[in-house]
């Protein structure tokens, strides 16, 4: 790599390299899967000359590359096909150049190998990289446990310990292997996610008000709480239905801050997650795991568009709620609909 040793961010290094490799193909330059594989190795401190850190949002490709490096170091897998079959646990997931990136870095001696006396220095991993390794280990242990693995992973993922693969990706993998159990997988994952969401909920209830009051005054805080309480169920249900990277935990934290009752909170989270996981499962059964993964990748690659559409939908919802609150049949009108006062001359 000609960029080795330059003062560039990992993403800059990647962009510069692919422009030289594919100068006339914008499609090849913009491929997300190989870029995510490279950035995941950088995050884990496995690429020479790059300090570990947080360089990219979480997605399924980030778990594959570090695991492939471990297999190469062990000497048990040496080709693209064997590496891919192992890191995906034999699932029918199409390869998209992730292992080509790993092998290219490995063959060019750009991967940090295990420390040997007198040859390599010990690499200290960034806390984010350690968290990534820890969550990847959890995924490796729990994923083979079937429905219990689904529940355990959903519980952990919703309780402030994100796993390197989104729960949508986990569900897709399980349903692709056992389509007839899709409803069971969706139900267990939704139930576990709802239980795990109580962690950010109670964190918000315990100290969130204090944090907010340091930034806003009491009057504004009371106004925000009153608005939330009017439609609190929908305020949790809708974000729970949306796929990553929706900041669901922020909504759950806010529900705790504004003292939403635990039972409606859990029910809203469960219903939203059940809808989300069921849609992923049905898409996998009807169209296959490839199109389901492609749809999730499209969400990540076109996040601005997705957020714009979601924002427009939330705006329409807010207008609908306002219309319900200010119902003329109850003697209330929207502020803009109120007739101006008559001035007697």
N, C-alpha and C positions, 0 to 999 in steps of 0.2 A: 504494500500500500504506500503510495507516494505521500500520503498525508501523515504518515507515522512521524511523531515527534513535533508536529506543528501545534501552535497554541490555538486549537480549534475545539469547539464543543463536540461531543460524540455525534450529534445530529449533523453538524456542519461537515464532519469527516465523512459521514455516510453520503450526504448529498454531493459532496465534491467527487467522491469515488464513483458513484453511479453515473454522474454526468460524463465522466471520462470513459466509463465502460459502455454506456448507451447514449451517445451524444444526440442521436436522432429519434429516440423512443421515449416520449414523455410517460407512456404507460409503464414501461420498465422502471423508470426513475421513481415513479410514485407508488410502486408496490409496497403495501403495508407489512406483509408477513416477513420478508427478509429484513426489512428495516427494524421491525420489533425484535427479531432474533438478535440482531447486532446490538441494539440498545439494552436488551436484557443482559447480555454478556458484560456490557460496560457497567451496568448497575451492580452486578455481582462482583466487580473488580477482577474480571477474568481476561480483560484485554490490556495488553501491555501499553503503558504510556497514558492510561486513562484512569482517573481516580473513581472509585465507586461512588454512587449517588443515585438520585432519582432523575431519570431522563425521559420517561415515557409513561403514559397511562397504562393501567393493568389490562392485559388481554391474554388470550390463550397461548399466543406465540412466545410470550415471555417465559413460560415454564419449560418449553421444549429445549431451547438452546443450552442453558446451564446443565440440564440433565444429559444432553448429548456430549458435553465436554467431559462429564464424569465417566461416561461410557468409553470415550476415546482414551481417557487417562488409564482406565482399567484394562484397555486393550481387548475388550470383548466384542466391540462393534466398530467396523472401520469403513463401511460404505454408506451412501445416502439411504438406500433402501432399508438396510438393517437398523440404522440409527432411527429412522422415522418410524419403523414398525414398533420399536421398543419404547420411544418417548411418547407415542400415542397409545400405547398399550394395545396395539393391534386394531384400533378403531378405524372405520372407513372414512378417514379424514384425508382429503387430497393434499399432497405435498406441494408447497408453494415456495421452494428455494430456501427454506429455513436451514436445512442441513447443509446445503451448498455453502452458505455463509460460514457456518461453524467449521466445516472441513477446510475452506479456503484460509481462514485465520489460523487453524491448527497447522496446516502444511507449511504456512509461511512463518511459523514460529512467533505468532502474535498473541497466542493464548498463554496466560500465566499458568505454568504447570505447578505441581505440588512441590513444596520447598525441599531442597536437598542440601545437606551441609556443604558449605563452601561454594554453592552454585547459585541458589536462588535465595533471596531474602524473604522473610515471612511477610505476607500481605495482610494488613489489618483491614477488615471489612467495615464499611460504613454501616451504622445502625439500620438504615433502610435496606441495605443488602442482606444484613443478618435476618431482618424480618421476612424478606423475600425467601431466603433459604428455609427459614422455619416454616412458613406457610406452604412452601413447595413440598417439604417433608411430610407435613400433615396431609396434603393432597395425595401423596404417594402411598401413605399408610391406609387412609380411609377409603380411597376410591374403589378398591376391589371388594368392599364389603356389601355391595348391592344396595338395597333400600336403606339399610342402616348407615351406609356410607353417605348416601344422599342427604339423609336427615342430619348427620353429624356435620357435614360440610356446610349445609345451609345454616345450621345453628352457629357455627364458628364464624362464617362469613358475615352474618348479620350482627354479630356481637363485637364489632370494632376490630376484628382480626381478618382483613381481606385475604382471600386465597388468590393465587396468581391467575387462575382461570375463572371467568365469570360463572355464576350459577346457571345462567342460560346455556353456556357451553357444556357444563357438567350434565345438565338434564338432556341435552341433545345427544351426548355420548351414550348415556344409559338407555334412552328411548330407541336409539338406532340399534342397540344390541337386543333389547327386549321390548318391542313395540306394544305388546299386549299389556304391559305393566305401566303404560304412560300415565294413567290416572292415579295409580298408587304413588309413583315417583313424584308427580306434581303435588298431590295432597300432602305427602310426608315432608317434602321440601318447603311447601308453603307454611305448614304448621310449625316446623322447626325455625324457619325464618321469623315467624311472628313471635315465637318465644325468645329467640335471640335478640330481637329488636328491643326488648325490655331493658337491655343494658344501656344503650344510648338514651332511652326514655328516662330511666331513673337517674342517670348522670345529669340530664337536663333538669330534672325535678330537684335534685340535691343542691346543685350550685349554679344552674344556668341563669336564674333570676339575678343573682349577684353580678354575674358577668355582663348581662344586658344593662343593668342599672348603672354600671360604670361608664356606659357609652351613650345611653339615652336617659332622659328624665322620666320621672314617675308617671306623669300625665301621658306621655307618648306610649310608655309601656302598657298602661291600662287600656289605651285605645287599641293597640295591637292585639292585646289579649281578648278584648271584646269581639273584635273582628274574627279572630281565630275560632272562638267558641261558637259563633253562629253557624259555621259550616266545618267543624273540626273533623267530622268523619270523612268528608270528601277531601279535606286537606291532607289526609294520610292515605286514603284509598287511591287517589289518582297517581301520586308519585310512586306508590308501591307497584302499580301496574306497568310503569315505564322501565325499559331496559337500562343497563349501565350506559353512560356514566351519569345518570340522574343522581343528584346528591341526596339520596333518600335519608341518610343518617342525619342530615341537617334538619329535615322535616321531623324526624323522630325525636331529635334533641329538642326542637321547638315545642313539640307536643308535651314533653316533660316540663319544659319551662312554664308553659301556659296551663299546666295542671289538668290536662285531659284525663279523664277516667281511664284506668288501665284496661278494663274489659272492652270498651268501644275501640280503644287504640289497637289492641291485639286483634280484634275482629276485622278492623279496617285493613290492617297489614296483611292478615291471612287472606282476605278476599282478593286484595290487589295482587298478591304474589301467586295465588291460585290461578287467577286469570292470566298472568304473565307466563307462568310455567306451562299451563295448558296450551296456550297459543304456540309456544316453542315446540311442545311435544307434537301437536297436530301438524305443524309445519314440517317437522322432521318426518312424520309418518306419510304425509301426502306428497311431499316434494323431495324427501331425502335429506340426509345430514349436510350435504354439500351446499344446497341452497339456503338452509337454515344458517349455517356458518357464514355464508356470503352476505346474508341479510344483516347479521350482527356486525360483520366487518364494515358494511356500508354505513351503519349507524356511527361507528367510530370514525370512519374516514370523512364523513360529511356531517360532523357534529353540529356545525353552525346552522345548517339547513334544518336538521332534526329539531334543534332547540328553538328555532324560529317557528316551526310548525307547532311544536308543543306550547310555545308561548302564546301563539294565536289561539290555540284551543283553550288554554287557561283563561285568556281574555274573554272569549265567548262564554265560558263557564261563569266568570265573574259577573258579566252582564246579566246572565240568566239568574244568578243568585240575587243580584241587586233588584231585578224585576220582581222576584218572588217576595223580597223583603218589603219593597215599596209597591204593594199591590193596591191599586185603586179601589178594588172591591172591599178592602179593609179600611178604606178612608185615607190611605197613604199614597202619595205620588212621589216619583223621582224628583230630586231637587230641580232639575232642568225643566220638569213638566209643571212645576208649580206656577200658577198665574201670578203675575206681578201685582203688588198691592195697588188698589185704586186710590188715586189722590183726589180728594174732594176739593173742588175749587171754591 
